[in-house]
Amino acid sequence: MSRFTLPRDIYFGAGSVETLKDLKGKKAIIVVGGGSMKRFGFLDKIEGYLHQAGMETLLFEGVEPDPSVETVMKGAEAMKEFEPDWIIGVGGGSPIDAAKAMWIFYEYPEFTFEQAVVPFGLPELRQKAKFLAIPSTSGTATEVTAFSVITDYNARIKYPLADFNITPDIAIVDPDLAQTMPPTLVAHTGMDALTHAIEAYVATASSVFSDPLALKAIVMVKENIINSYKGDEAARVEMHYAQCLAGMAFSNALLGITHSMAHKTGAVFHVPHGCANAIYLPYVIQYNRKESLDKYAEIAKALELKGNSKDELVDALIEMIKELNGELEIPLTLKDYGISEEDFSENLKFIAANAVLDACTGSNPRSIDDENMENLFKSIYYGEKVNY
């Protein structure tokens, strides 16, 4: 038996944050990152609508990029004191992911982080609060997913928390919030969305329910990412919706080793997540094609790429991704990103072993061991073809 889980309600469209004024509850804690939501006036709007709804609010600010275990625990403590019945994550993937993790420890104070990282092993949430997410970037789709990524900086490991319990109750996908993104963030989050959709389409848990969402998202990203990068407002609207569709797909179909690798190098080399996904994706497709040639070829056909055989279609897909990276000013190798050979060599066995153990590896269409993961990282570092 399979399962397909989405938020209870998804509100979308320009100005859709206004729906907050109809939210039923007494107290809401708003979890945010840096100052952009405040600077552009969105935070004031959100608080204003919640006050119109008769709700008392508390701000938890300053969630860092790649949120830490320590930040999560601080947020959970703030929630215990305030006792909200709504938790609202606002911003990019980091504050929403952090808010999801805070929710776990607010409801279950004795639960440990070591327990939380066990995939699909969380206790039943919604004993104290419900969850609402408002994304301001167009990539992670955490507003509709069963995932949260938290970094243990002491262990130098990013952990994806995975459980249908942390799928938000409500998502507000308001494209107005995405119009303020700088170009580099547009590039990285957009390629993150493309990676989500492609990995979901070939993942071992993909299904008749997830495949159409993944394929539609892939086409929408290809059609809009470059114009979105250049600042086109209509393209940014489409990208905000495309990343949400990709999120619905991968939350249920799961992901693959592109994400496993990005999680582990993000914690060690501090490569931004979407940028890492963009660099790794062409090489991972080369590795996976032995098991997923048909599905990658289907993606190429949906994108109207040219090829006289399935192999040629997959080659065209790989080249298309590399061309997108070039137009978005994303490096094609880890060496080009600026990681020294010494630093790479010193950490290779550590990141490879932890990538194999990552929660996303189990749903990759082709199995991988430590040796092949090391080889794959080497190919990505030097820009070599994957033929093993």
NORFENMO-V438808 format. One record per helix or strand of 2 or more residues. SS is the DSSP state (a for helix, b for strand). FROM is the first residue (numbers start at 1). TO is the last residue. If there is no record, write none. Layout:
# NORFENMO-V438808
ss=SS from=FROM to=TO
ss=SS from=FROM to=TO
This chain:
# NORFENMO-V438808
ss=b from=9 to=12
ss=a from=16 to=22
ss=b from=27 to=31
ss=a from=36 to=39
ss=a from=42 to=52
ss=b from=56 to=60
ss=a from=69 to=82
ss=b from=86 to=91
ss=a from=93 to=107
ss=a from=113 to=116
ss=b from=130 to=135
ss=a from=142 to=144
ss=b from=147 to=152
ss=b from=157 to=162
ss=a from=164 to=166
ss=b from=170 to=173
ss=a from=175 to=180
ss=a from=183 to=202
ss=a from=210 to=229
ss=a from=233 to=253
ss=a from=257 to=269
ss=a from=273 to=302
ss=a from=310 to=327
ss=a from=334 to=337
ss=a from=341 to=357
ss=a from=361 to=363
ss=a from=370 to=382
